[in-house]
C-alpha cells in the first residue's frame, strides 16, 4: 500500500472509527475508474468521496431488466430466499419484518409465505414498480432517512445494501431507531477478508465503483457495535446465482468469443438484463428438475458455508 494522494483526501472519513486524518489512510488499490483506500486506524477498506461523487443509485435498473425479471421463475427465487430465512428463524420466528432495499421483492414474497408481516422500501423505480404492481407487496418508494421513526420492527433485513452506502454509520443509526430493543438486524455484505477476496485482490468481482464499503468480520462488528447492536452470528455466504451470472456466464462468453479476452474483460460486456435472461434460461425446466436443482443448490450452499468458503457474509445483530 502507498501513501494517500492529496486528491483523494478531500472530505475523507472512515464510517467505522470516524478517522478524518488524511495521514492515517493509505491507497490500497488504484483502478482505472476508482480507487480503494484503507483506514490505518480500524482497517476498513472503502472508495473515497472523490470517486463516489460520480455515481447515484436511483435508476440503476431499467425496463429491459424488469422484463427479464418478469419472465423468470418466481418459485426458484423464493426457494433461494428461504435459505436466508433459515438463518433469520434461529432468532426471529415471526413478527414485523422490514426489508430495507427490497429490490425485486422476492425475499419479501418468501417472508410473506412464511407468515411474517412484511414491509419494505426501494429507492430504484423499476424494482419498486415490480414489487407493487406485479407482486402486490407493501413497498414504498422513499428515501430511508425520511422514513417515519415511530415505526418499530422485530427484524430489519438488508441484503447487499450496506456496501453501497456512503455514510454507513448514519444509516445504521437510523436502523437502530426502527429496531425494538432486543429485536434483530440481519444483513449481507461482500467480505473483504474472505478467501475469494484475498485470492483475487483488486480483480475480485465484488470490487467496483458501486460498492463503497468493503467490510471484514472485524469492521462490520465494530460499526454495528457503534450503532447499538451486538453481533450474535456471522456466517459465510456463497451466492450460487451470482456465481452463475457473474462467473459462469462471462466464462462461457469468453470461450465462445474472444478466447484471448480475460473473464474480467468479458464480464464488463454483459449487462444486467443479459445476466437475468441467462439465469432464466437455465431455470426453464420441468418442476421435478427444478426441485432437484434447489435440493442440490441448498446442500452445496450449506456445505460451502460450513467450510467458511464464500465471498460474502450474513450477519445477525441484536439491538441492545
Buried (B, 14 or more C-beta within 10 A) or exposed (E): EEEBBEEBBEEBBBBBBEBEEBEBBEBBBEBEEBBBBBBBBBBBBBBBBBBBEEBEEEEBBBEBBBEBBEEBBBEBBBBBBBBBBEBBEEBBEEBBBBBBBBBBBBBBBBBBEBEBBBBBBBBBBBBBBBBBEBBEBBBBBEEBEEBEEEEEBBBBBBBBBBBBBBEBBEBBEBBBBBBBEEBBBBBBBBBBBBBBBEEBEEEBBBBBBEBBBBBBBEBBBBBBBBBBBEBEEBBBBBBBBBEBBBEBBBEEBBEEEEEEBEBEEBBEEBEBBBBBBBBBEBBEBEEEEBBEBBEEBBEEBEEBBEEEEBBBBBBBBBBE
